[in-house]
């Protein structure tokens, strides 16, 4: 899925840059809230579970920042594996994804 520019206007099944940024902002704010909640727990900072959760959230925040860069350079919504559009449904669930489902499966294998 590529982004539509203001000049061409939105087309069905495509995100505008504004919509992509809104989804990414929501994802970022959710992860920041999760980090804050982890910091406020009474558990020890040596707790492996809290540490693993913190690292996972920080990785997602990095992926979100990279997705913002893709919005800016016009490559957001294009699979970095096969160069085909990422389905809108996938971007709705994972707005920061870099791959379509098929390429993600290959990368994880």
N, C-alpha and C positions, 0 to 999 in steps of 0.2 A: 504494500500500500504506500503510495507516495502522497506527498502533501500537495494540496492545491494552493496556488498563489492567489493573492488578492485580484490579480489581473484576470485570471480565468474563472474565478469563483469556484465554489465547492461543487463537486460532482457526487452523485450517489455512490456510497461505499468508500468514500475517501475522507480523510481527516484534514481539516485546515491546520495550519501551524498553530493557531490560537487554541484549537481543541486539543492538539497534542500536548501543548504546554500546560493546559489545565489539568489533563490527566496525569502528566508527570509531576506537577506541583502537588496534586492530591497524594500521589504515591510517596513523594518525598516527605510531605507533612506527616503522613501515617507512620513512616519509618522513624522520623525524628521523635514522634510521640512514643513509639515503642522503646527507643533508646532512653528517653527520659524516664519512662516507667521502670526500665531495668536499673537505672541509676538510683531510683528511689526505693528499691527493694531492700529489705533488711539482710539479704544474703551477703555472705562474704565475697569480696572481689576475687577470691581464689576459687570460687565455685566454677567448676568446669562448664556447667550448663549455661550459666549467665555469660561466661566468657565466649562460648561458642555462639550463643544467640547474638551477642554484641558484634562479633566478627561477621556473622551472616548479614546482619542489618547494615553494617558498614560496607560490605561488598555490594549490596543492593543499592545503597546510596551512590556508590561509585558508578554503577551501571546506569542509574538515573541521570547522573551528571553527563555521562557519555551520550545518553539518548538526547539530552538537551543540545549537545553539540551536533548531533545528527539532524535535529530539527533545523538548527542554524545553517548547516551546510546543504540541506535539501535531501539528505539520504535517509531520513527517518521513514520507517515503514517499508524499507527495502531490505530483504534478507541479505545478510553479509556472506551467506554461504552460496546461494544460487542466483542472487540478484533479482529474484521475483518478488512481487508485492507480498508483504505479510498480511494475512487475512485480518479484517477489521475486528473480528471476534477475538483473535489472539491478542491484538493490541489493546483491546478493552480489558482483558484479564491481566496482561503483562505489558503495560505501556512502554516499558523500557527494554523489551526484548530486541535482540539483534537478529534472530533467526526465525524462519518458518518452522513448523513442527517437524517436518521431515529432516531438515538440516540440524535442528536441535537434537533430534534422536541420534543422528550420525555423529555429532560432536560428543555426545554423552557416552557413546558406545566404546 
